[in-house]
């Protein structure tokens, strides 16, 4: 029961080295033709970090780490599920 309960709780915090306390997120570089994805990804990713209190988001001169996101392509295709 303890193993099942432990596996049910997942945190990104456990995968980050202990010495990294803050992060600087560079502006997202978009090489795709979908211009809305940059704003959506920026908002969602920042909210994820803030809500889960994973890392402090700070400027580049004070950050322990830096994240660079480059969007190469966005594909919008239907997703289907079959019975069985």
KOLMAR-732522 format. One record per residue: residue in three letters; residue number from 1; x, y, z of N, C-alpha, C in turn. Coordinates in nm, 3 decimals. Atoms other than C-alpha are relative to their C-alpha. Layout:
! KOLMAR-732522
<site type="ALA" seq="NUM" n_east="X" n_north="Y" n_up="Z" ca_east="X" ca_north="Y" ca_up="Z" c_east="X" c_north="Y" c_up="Z"/>
...
! end
This chain:
! KOLMAR-732522
<site type="UNK" seq="1" n_east="0.082" n_north="-0.118" n_up="0.000" ca_east="0.000" ca_north="0.000" ca_up="0.000" c_east="0.088" c_north="0.126" c_up="0.000"/>
<site type="UNK" seq="2" n_east="-0.091" n_north="-0.114" n_up="-0.006" ca_east="0.287" ca_north="0.237" ca_up="0.082" c_east="0.064" c_north="0.027" c_up="-0.136"/>
<site type="UNK" seq="3" n_east="-0.062" n_north="-0.015" n_up="0.131" ca_east="0.449" ca_north="0.174" ca_up="-0.256" c_east="-0.099" c_north="0.062" c_up="-0.098"/>
<site type="UNK" seq="4" n_east="0.101" n_north="-0.054" n_up="0.091" ca_east="0.126" ca_north="0.245" ca_up="-0.445" c_east="-0.025" c_north="0.147" c_up="0.031"/>
<site type="UNK" seq="5" n_east="0.023" n_north="-0.139" n_up="-0.039" ca_east="0.065" ca_north="0.566" ca_up="-0.248" c_east="0.118" c_north="0.088" c_up="-0.039"/>
<site type="UNK" seq="6" n_east="-0.119" n_north="-0.077" n_up="0.034" ca_east="0.423" ca_north="0.683" ca_up="-0.301" c_east="0.012" c_north="0.024" c_up="-0.149"/>
<site type="UNK" seq="7" n_east="-0.008" n_north="-0.015" n_up="0.145" ca_east="0.407" ca_north="0.626" ca_up="-0.675" c_east="-0.109" c_north="0.092" c_up="-0.053"/>
<site type="UNK" seq="8" n_east="0.109" n_north="-0.087" n_up="0.044" ca_east="0.082" ca_north="0.821" ca_up="-0.696" c_east="0.032" c_north="0.146" c_up="0.012"/>
<site type="UNK" seq="9" n_east="-0.040" n_north="-0.139" n_up="-0.018" ca_east="0.253" ca_north="1.141" ca_up="-0.586" c_east="0.126" c_north="0.022" c_up="-0.081"/>
<site type="UNK" seq="10" n_east="-0.115" n_north="-0.029" n_up="0.084" ca_east="0.487" ca_north="1.283" ca_up="-0.848" c_east="0.034" c_north="0.147" c_up="0.010"/>
<site type="UNK" seq="11" n_east="-0.043" n_north="-0.139" n_up="-0.011" ca_east="0.689" ca_north="1.599" ca_up="-0.816" c_east="0.123" c_north="0.021" c_up="-0.087"/>
<site type="UNK" seq="12" n_east="-0.119" n_north="-0.034" n_up="0.077" ca_east="0.934" ca_north="1.768" ca_up="-1.048" c_east="0.114" c_north="0.042" c_up="0.091"/>
<site type="UNK" seq="13" n_east="-0.101" n_north="-0.046" n_up="-0.095" ca_east="1.117" ca_north="1.900" ca_up="-0.742" c_east="0.103" c_north="-0.109" c_up="0.029"/>
<site type="UNK" seq="14" n_east="-0.091" n_north="0.108" n_up="-0.031" ca_east="1.269" ca_north="1.558" ca_up="-0.676" c_east="0.100" c_north="-0.030" c_up="-0.109"/>
<site type="UNK" seq="15" n_east="-0.091" n_north="0.026" n_up="0.111" ca_east="1.439" ca_north="1.549" ca_up="-1.016" c_east="0.101" c_north="0.113" c_up="-0.021"/>
<site type="UNK" seq="16" n_east="-0.089" n_north="-0.115" n_up="0.014" ca_east="1.618" ca_north="1.883" ca_up="-0.973" c_east="0.109" c_north="-0.009" c_up="0.105"/>
<site type="UNK" seq="17" n_east="-0.108" n_north="0.004" n_up="-0.099" ca_east="1.962" ca_north="1.890" ca_up="-0.807" c_east="-0.024" c_north="0.099" c_up="0.114"/>
<site type="UNK" seq="18" n_east="0.027" n_north="-0.079" n_up="-0.121" ca_east="1.955" ca_north="2.033" ca_up="-0.453" c_east="0.058" c_north="0.140" c_up="-0.005"/>
<site type="UNK" seq="19" n_east="-0.063" n_north="-0.132" n_up="0.002" ca_east="2.186" ca_north="2.325" ca_up="-0.532" c_east="-0.071" c_north="0.100" c_up="-0.091"/>
<site type="UNK" seq="20" n_east="0.074" n_north="-0.089" n_up="0.090" ca_east="1.945" ca_north="2.469" ca_up="-0.793" c_east="-0.128" c_north="0.045" c_up="0.070"/>
<site type="UNK" seq="21" n_east="0.114" n_north="-0.058" n_up="-0.072" ca_east="1.698" ca_north="2.700" ca_up="-0.619" c_east="-0.080" c_north="0.097" c_up="-0.086"/>
<site type="UNK" seq="22" n_east="0.068" n_north="-0.100" n_up="0.082" ca_east="1.612" ca_north="2.952" ca_up="-0.892" c_east="0.027" c_north="-0.026" c_up="-0.148"/>
<site type="UNK" seq="23" n_east="-0.011" n_north="0.021" n_up="0.144" ca_east="1.565" ca_north="2.965" ca_up="-1.267" c_east="-0.031" c_north="0.129" c_up="-0.075"/>
<site type="UNK" seq="24" n_east="0.030" n_north="-0.109" n_up="0.094" ca_east="1.573" ca_north="3.222" ca_up="-1.545" c_east="-0.054" c_north="-0.066" c_up="-0.126"/>
<site type="UNK" seq="25" n_east="0.060" n_north="0.055" n_up="0.121" ca_east="1.341" ca_north="3.140" ca_up="-1.834" c_east="0.019" c_north="0.101" c_up="-0.112"/>
<site type="UNK" seq="26" n_east="-0.023" n_north="-0.089" n_up="0.114" ca_east="1.466" ca_north="3.294" ca_up="-2.157" c_east="-0.129" c_north="0.015" c_up="-0.080"/>
<site type="UNK" seq="27" n_east="0.116" n_north="-0.012" n_up="0.089" ca_east="1.207" ca_north="3.430" ca_up="-2.399" c_east="-0.005" c_north="-0.118" c_up="-0.097"/>
<site type="UNK" seq="28" n_east="0.017" n_north="0.117" n_up="0.086" ca_east="1.068" ca_north="3.143" ca_up="-2.605" c_east="0.027" c_north="0.038" c_up="-0.145"/>
<site type="UNK" seq="29" n_east="-0.033" n_north="-0.022" n_up="0.141" ca_east="1.212" ca_north="3.124" ca_up="-2.956" c_east="-0.088" c_north="-0.092" c_up="-0.084"/>
<site type="UNK" seq="30" n_east="0.097" n_north="0.075" n_up="0.079" ca_east="0.947" ca_north="3.016" ca_up="-3.207" c_east="0.041" c_north="-0.006" c_up="-0.146"/>
<site type="UNK" seq="31" n_east="-0.032" n_north="0.021" n_up="0.141" ca_east="1.048" ca_north="2.869" ca_up="-3.543" c_east="-0.120" c_north="-0.055" c_up="-0.077"/>
<site type="UNK" seq="32" n_east="0.119" n_north="0.054" n_up="0.066" ca_east="0.698" ca_north="2.739" ca_up="-3.616" c_east="-0.088" c_north="0.113" c_up="-0.054"/>
<site type="UNK" seq="33" n_east="0.091" n_north="-0.101" n_up="0.054" ca_east="0.414" ca_north="2.915" ca_up="-3.795" c_east="-0.115" c_north="0.031" c_up="0.097"/>
<site type="UNK" seq="34" n_east="0.105" n_north="-0.021" n_up="-0.099" ca_east="0.187" ca_north="2.895" ca_up="-3.488" c_east="0.048" c_north="0.102" c_up="0.103"/>
<site type="UNK" seq="35" n_east="-0.047" n_north="-0.108" n_up="-0.086" ca_east="0.229" ca_north="3.227" ca_up="-3.307" c_east="-0.068" c_north="-0.002" c_up="0.137"/>
<site type="UNK" seq="36" n_east="0.072" n_north="0.005" n_up="-0.127" ca_east="-0.025" ca_north="3.156" ca_up="-3.031" c_east="0.067" c_north="-0.095" c_up="0.100"/>
<site type="UNK" seq="37" n_east="-0.059" n_north="0.101" n_up="-0.087" ca_east="0.176" ca_north="2.864" ca_up="-2.892" c_east="0.100" c_north="0.060" c_up="0.099"/>
<site type="UNK" seq="38" n_east="-0.099" n_north="-0.062" n_up="-0.087" ca_east="0.444" ca_north="3.092" ca_up="-2.745" c_east="-0.065" c_north="0.055" c_up="0.126"/>
<site type="UNK" seq="39" n_east="0.069" n_north="-0.058" n_up="-0.116" ca_east="0.203" ca_north="3.279" ca_up="-2.520" c_east="-0.060" c_north="-0.110" c_up="0.087"/>
<site type="UNK" seq="40" n_east="0.061" n_north="0.110" n_up="-0.075" ca_east="0.020" ca_north="2.961" ca_up="-2.420" c_east="0.104" c_north="-0.076" c_up="0.081"/>
<site type="UNK" seq="41" n_east="-0.105" n_north="0.075" n_up="-0.067" ca_east="0.339" ca_north="2.774" ca_up="-2.335" c_east="0.065" c_north="0.082" c_up="0.111"/>
<site type="UNK" seq="42" n_east="-0.061" n_north="-0.087" n_up="-0.100" ca_east="0.488" ca_north="3.069" ca_up="-2.149" c_east="-0.086" c_north="0.011" c_up="0.125"/>
<site type="UNK" seq="43" n_east="0.092" n_north="-0.012" n_up="-0.113" ca_east="0.181" ca_north="3.113" ca_up="-1.929" c_east="-0.011" c_north="-0.132" c_up="0.075"/>
<site type="UNK" seq="44" n_east="0.017" n_north="0.131" n_up="-0.064" ca_east="0.133" ca_north="2.741" ca_up="-1.861" c_east="0.125" c_north="-0.044" c_up="0.075"/>
<site type="UNK" seq="45" n_east="-0.124" n_north="0.044" n_up="-0.064" ca_east="0.498" ca_north="2.674" ca_up="-1.780" c_east="0.029" c_north="0.083" c_up="0.124"/>
<site type="UNK" seq="46" n_east="-0.022" n_north="-0.087" n_up="-0.116" ca_east="0.529" ca_north="2.974" ca_up="-1.548" c_east="-0.097" c_north="-0.035" c_up="0.113"/>
<site type="UNK" seq="47" n_east="0.099" n_north="0.039" n_up="-0.101" ca_east="0.207" ca_north="2.876" ca_up="-1.368" c_east="0.037" c_north="-0.133" c_up="0.065"/>
<site type="UNK" seq="48" n_east="-0.042" n_north="0.129" n_up="-0.054" ca_east="0.335" ca_north="2.520" ca_up="-1.327" c_east="0.110" c_north="0.017" c_up="0.104"/>
<site type="UNK" seq="49" n_east="-0.110" n_north="-0.023" n_up="-0.094" ca_east="0.654" ca_north="2.641" ca_up="-1.161" c_east="-0.047" c_north="0.073" c_up="0.125"/>
<site type="UNK" seq="50" n_east="0.047" n_north="-0.077" n_up="-0.115" ca_east="0.474" ca_north="2.892" ca_up="-0.939" c_east="-0.095" c_north="-0.078" c_up="0.089"/>
<site type="UNK" seq="51" n_east="0.098" n_north="0.076" n_up="-0.078" ca_east="0.185" ca_north="2.666" ca_up="-0.832" c_east="0.064" c_north="-0.112" c_up="0.081"/>
<site type="UNK" seq="52" n_east="-0.064" n_north="0.112" n_up="-0.068" ca_east="0.411" ca_north="2.376" ca_up="-0.742" c_east="0.120" c_north="0.041" c_up="0.083"/>
<site type="UNK" seq="53" n_east="-0.111" n_north="-0.053" n_up="-0.077" ca_east="0.674" ca_north="2.600" ca_up="-0.584" c_east="0.128" c_north="-0.080" c_up="-0.027"/>
<site type="UNK" seq="54" n_east="-0.116" n_north="0.081" n_up="0.038" ca_east="0.942" ca_north="2.411" ca_up="-0.775" c_east="0.128" c_north="0.082" c_up="0.007"/>
<site type="UNK" seq="55" n_east="-0.116" n_north="-0.087" n_up="0.002" ca_east="1.188" ca_north="2.693" ca_up="-0.839" c_east="-0.046" c_north="0.145" c_up="0.003"/>
<site type="UNK" seq="56" n_east="0.028" n_north="-0.143" n_up="0.004" ca_east="1.198" ca_north="3.067" ca_up="-0.786" c_east="0.037" c_north="0.051" c_up="-0.139"/>
<site type="UNK" seq="57" n_east="-0.027" n_north="-0.059" n_up="0.132" ca_east="1.171" ca_north="3.248" ca_up="-1.120" c_east="0.062" c_north="0.137" c_up="0.024"/>
<site type="UNK" seq="58" n_east="-0.074" n_north="-0.124" n_up="-0.026" ca_east="1.426" ca_north="3.529" ca_up="-1.127" c_east="0.067" c_north="0.048" c_up="-0.128"/>
<site type="UNK" seq="59" n_east="-0.068" n_north="-0.051" n_up="0.120" ca_east="1.635" ca_north="3.740" ca_up="-1.366" c_east="0.128" c_north="-0.079" c_up="-0.024"/>
<site type="UNK" seq="60" n_east="-0.114" n_north="0.084" n_up="0.040" ca_east="1.937" ca_north="3.598" ca_up="-1.545" c_east="0.126" c_north="0.022" c_up="0.084"/>
<site type="UNK" seq="61" n_east="-0.122" n_north="-0.022" n_up="-0.078" ca_east="2.200" ca_north="3.757" ca_up="-1.320" c_east="-0.004" c_north="-0.068" c_up="0.138"/>
<site type="UNK" seq="62" n_east="0.012" n_north="0.062" n_up="-0.133" ca_east="2.063" ca_north="3.594" ca_up="-1.000" c_east="-0.036" c_north="-0.149" c_up="-0.007"/>
<site type="UNK" seq="63" n_east="0.051" n_north="0.137" n_up="0.012" ca_east="1.953" ca_north="3.255" ca_up="-1.134" c_east="0.109" c_north="-0.105" c_up="0.015"/>
<site type="UNK" seq="64" n_east="-0.089" n_north="0.116" n_up="-0.010" ca_east="2.113" ca_north="2.921" ca_up="-1.047" c_east="-0.001" c_north="-0.081" c_up="-0.129"/>
<site type="UNK" seq="65" n_east="0.015" n_north="0.077" n_up="0.123" ca_east="1.989" ca_north="2.776" ca_up="-1.376" c_east="-0.072" c_north="0.085" c_up="-0.104"/>
<site type="UNK" seq="66" n_east="0.059" n_north="-0.075" n_up="0.111" ca_east="1.860" ca_north="2.886" ca_up="-1.713" c_east="-0.070" c_north="-0.099" c_up="-0.092"/>
<site type="UNK" seq="67" n_east="0.076" n_north="0.086" n_up="0.089" ca_east="1.596" ca_north="2.740" ca_up="-1.942" c_east="-0.022" c_north="0.072" c_up="-0.132"/>
<site type="UNK" seq="68" n_east="0.022" n_north="-0.055" n_up="0.134" ca_east="1.587" ca_north="2.800" ca_up="-2.316" c_east="-0.096" c_north="-0.095" c_up="-0.072"/>
<site type="UNK" seq="69" n_east="0.099" n_north="0.079" n_up="0.072" ca_east="1.282" ca_north="2.681" ca_up="-2.511" c_east="-0.003" c_north="0.045" c_up="-0.145"/>
<site type="UNK" seq="70" n_east="0.008" n_north="-0.027" n_up="0.143" ca_east="1.286" ca_north="2.657" ca_up="-2.890" c_east="-0.109" c_north="-0.089" c_up="-0.058"/>
<site type="UNK" seq="71" n_east="0.108" n_north="0.075" n_up="0.064" ca_east="0.968" ca_north="2.554" ca_up="-3.071" c_east="0.034" c_north="-0.013" c_up="-0.148"/>
<site type="UNK" seq="72" n_east="-0.036" n_north="0.026" n_up="0.139" ca_east="1.054" ca_north="2.391" ca_up="-3.401" c_east="-0.122" c_north="-0.016" c_up="-0.090"/>
<site type="UNK" seq="73" n_east="0.117" n_north="0.028" n_up="0.082" ca_east="0.714" ca_north="2.276" ca_up="-3.524" c_east="-0.118" c_north="-0.030" c_up="0.091"/>
<site type="UNK" seq="74" n_east="0.123" n_north="0.031" n_up="-0.072" ca_east="0.355" ca_north="2.253" ca_up="-3.406" c_east="-0.088" c_north="-0.078" c_up="-0.097"/>
<site type="UNK" seq="75" n_east="0.084" n_north="0.085" n_up="0.084" ca_east="0.141" ca_north="1.972" ca_up="-3.543" c_east="-0.136" c_north="-0.014" c_up="0.068"/>
<site type="UNK" seq="76" n_east="0.135" n_north="0.012" n_up="-0.051" ca_east="-0.233" ca_north="1.975" ca_up="-3.498" c_east="-0.070" c_north="-0.110" c_up="-0.080"/>
<site type="UNK" seq="77" n_east="0.063" n_north="0.111" n_up="0.070" ca_east="-0.375" ca_north="1.635" ca_up="-3.588" c_east="-0.105" c_north="-0.063" c_up="0.091"/>
<site type="UNK" seq="78" n_east="0.106" n_north="0.060" n_up="-0.083" ca_east="-0.686" ca_north="1.450" ca_up="-3.473" c_east="0.053" c_north="-0.119" c_up="0.078"/>
<site type="UNK" seq="79" n_east="-0.036" n_north="0.112" n_up="-0.085" ca_east="-0.655" ca_north="1.198" ca_up="-3.193" c_east="-0.125" c_north="-0.088" c_up="0.010"/>
<site type="UNK" seq="80" n_east="0.116" n_north="0.089" n_up="-0.003" ca_east="-0.882" ca_north="0.895" ca_up="-3.215" c_east="0.026" c_north="-0.116" c_up="0.096"/>
<site type="UNK" seq="81" n_east="-0.006" n_north="0.114" n_up="-0.090" ca_east="-0.958" ca_north="0.617" ca_up="-2.971" c_east="-0.098" c_north="-0.105" c_up="-0.051"/>
<site type="UNK" seq="82" n_east="0.083" n_north="0.109" n_up="0.043" ca_east="-1.092" ca_north="0.280" ca_up="-3.080" c_east="-0.038" c_north="-0.087" c_up="0.118"/>
<site type="UNK" seq="83" n_east="0.040" n_north="0.093" n_up="-0.103" ca_east="-1.283" ca_north="0.034" ca_up="-2.866" c_east="0.090" c_north="-0.123" c_up="-0.006"/>
<site type="UNK" seq="84" n_east="-0.084" n_north="0.120" n_up="-0.008" ca_east="-1.059" ca_north="-0.250" ca_up="-2.749" c_east="0.142" c_north="0.036" c_up="-0.011"/>
! end
